[in-house]
Amino acid sequence: MIKLTNLDKVFWPEEGYTKGDVINYYQSIKKIILPYLKNRPMVLNRHPNGILGKSFFQKQIGAHTPSFIETVNVEHSHKIVTYLMVQNIETLLYVANLGCIELNPFHAQVMNLNNPTYMILDLDPEQVSFLGVVEVALSIHALLEEVGIKNYCKTSGGRGLHIYIPLAGAYDFAQSQNLAHLIGIIIESKHQELVSLARLPKERQNRVYIDYLRNSRHQTVAAPYSLRPKPHAPVSTPLSWDEVNPKLNPLDFNIKTIPERIKKVGDFFKPVLGPGINIEKSLKLLEKFI
């Protein structure tokens, strides 16, 4: 049994949501979220005193981790780090009890940490309305649909959107990033007043930044259905492409609405973990747009 503590501690002061609410949320969606976490090293984003308290990222797992938790050693440039993996509901509740409002798994699984199972385009607005993000997402979707590249969208849980392309671990991070970069170049050329690939924030003001560099080894992004430590307890939520329109409001997807939504619409993101695209073929098809 997992010892759950301080369940009445308020994590969202304005809304009154507690640590117990976080644990109950993850308990209620365990079957949906666990496939996106399993066999992936996890960076723990801990908010032990809620969203307004001091937070910190934890990679290295302590020596007194419970025996039911699986770990993996990952080699970084100057050291080896032992990461936790969320393999089951017990570990999911354990990390939630540590104050992990947000869940941040690797893009790759332990079977091959050099090869991501998906590619991500992170659309991040710099002084741009969310309508601009939606416009860019739809442009990317139209491009990918035209060349037959499978693509799936979710809210970031913040001000942006994430677009995923399944790779099934068939390619390395350099190939994944190359594909993301090429897509970004094409979309930037089509929307020069709205889109930027510039790394420095001061150089991409009033534009939507397409962060293709998210496709790097050891990078993490909030998992599908992960809570975010932000006001109103938003959830990074998979969408149907029909939902990506000017009426889209990311705050509609939150700790209270997601369990019922899943019952009604299921999981739009399942194919992300399925068969991947052919990157070589996709690059050739995309090159004609440069």
ABEGO torsion letter per residue (X at the ends): XBBBBGAABBABAAAGBBAAAAAAAAAAAAAAAAAAABGBBBBBBBBAAEAABBBBBBABBBAABBAABBBBBBBBAABBBBBBBBABAAAAAAAAAAGBABBBBBABBAABAABBABBBBBBBBBGBBAAAAAAAAAAAAAAAAAAGBBBBBBBAGBABBBBBBBAGGABBAAAAAAAAAAAAAAAAAABAAABBABABAAAABGBBBBBAAABBBGBBBBBBGBBBBBBGGBBBBBBBAAABBAABBAAABBAAAAAAAAAAAEBAAAAAABBBBBAAAAAAAAAAAX
